[in-house]
């Protein structure tokens, strides 16, 4: 009898362990601080190499700062580049990615409207890619570029426009032409636009009715990731994930997204209120009461959910969204959604901790990093293990 009870307890333990570790979930595993003696002025993105080098573009300083983990802190290594328009310099380095296969670092410089490529020649040595004649290789930067990836000879960029009936955009550039000694830049082609994602329907889609004003109030950012022959693309204002076949450049293959009870998207009247508060804030930026209008807008926006990133693994598409928040705006409320690669909803799990919208996912180690900033101005990185 005792043996049977022990066996039953063992089976219950194994079942519980399996659901915790092997089910789709995210678990907080650690926190590392950035050194306070090396100042980061402004950061909008970062990336990580396979062997633990953190590349963090400093948007205002015009350089890229390199760190590596040393116990509970990130140890500063060096800077790459300096601020300016001369060869090798950067003006407003922003969004980036690192390709482990190509061993290349890609950076969007919003100051020059160019996307530059760096070859990694040593562990902490990154050199701007050039022609034999010394000319730097770059791609033209689409307007509003805010997510970028390099896959072989193809560059993929997510961006935006706010004219006409196009809002959210996905681009691709063939970099093989850069091998021609007479060509130093690539021109991205339009691969996907919001007109193809969001059909204009006056009776259904509040985003199209409010148009660019709503887009501006919520934010322009788009996120994407690539797995196999497909790219998965989402705009921060609507949980609608678009699957694009990049092997054939076909436009929209399918769209999916599970708007759970935790995810709150504004209806038309609420979106208009959000837009009104946004423009009140903009018009009163120079007024004595500017903080009042700013607080009013953010109180309104915190009532709703906003997509903060999208990542893929060999089995899942993972979407992270933030909000809604309570009135004080201080309650932490991030969730991660798991989908199969064919768009079937799997689960949704909460993320604990002081996350930010600056995230990076290491596919090999299954670690999600979030670069956050304390009220005192100190930067730190939270780490989460993704289980599938």
Secondary structure by P-SEA (a helix, b strand, c coil): caaaaaaaaaaaaaaaaaaacccccccccccccccccccccccccccccccbbbbbbbccccbbbbbbbcccbbbbcccccccccccccccccccccccccccbbbbbcccccbbbbbbbccccccccccccccbbbbccccccccbbbbcccbbbbbbcccccccccccccccccccccccccbbbbcccccccccccccccccccccccaaaaaaacccccccccccbbbbbcccccbbbbbcccccccccbbbbbbcccbbbbcaaaaaaaaaaaaaaaaaccccaaaaaaaaaaaaaacccccccccccccbbbbbbbccccccccbbbbbbbbbcccccccbbbbbbccccccccccccccbbbbbbbcccbbbbbbbbbbcc
